[in-house]
Amino acid sequence: MKITSSSELVDKALKEIKTITIDEAHSRMIEGKSNIIDIRDIRELQNEGKVEGAVHIPRGMLEFWLDPESAYFKEGKLDLNKEMVLFCAGGLRSALAAKTLKDMGFEKVSHIDGGFGAIRQSKFKIV
């Protein structure tokens, strides 16, 4: 049995999803064109801060919160017609999460290159 490594999964996801820059993500948020979704763990938010204007959806709940047929669906939490722009700490989890959303049928999905590490050095406001 061959186990596919996490790095192989991320590499495959990166070939299938759209990666955007920090500046593109910031512009889309300011223009109201996308949902900026922070998939980091709650402890990461508590320790490192939150991105003002981003919606927090823990990685482990993403598919459930965005599935209207799920008992965990969060009605009204996001505009499902807007682009879903995901980020995590460095970009690995968000790449996998973006691929999963594409697999679910979401067409407008991307993730932020460099994740929260890059966001801290940008125009985004950390609260």
Secondary structure, 3 states (H helix, E strand, C coil): CCCCCHHHHHHHHHHHCEEECHHHHHHHHHCCCEEEEECCCHHHHHHHCCECCCEECCHHHHHHHCCCCCCCCCCCCCCCCCEEEEECCCCHHHHHHHHHHHHHCCCCEEEECCHHHHHCCCCCCEC
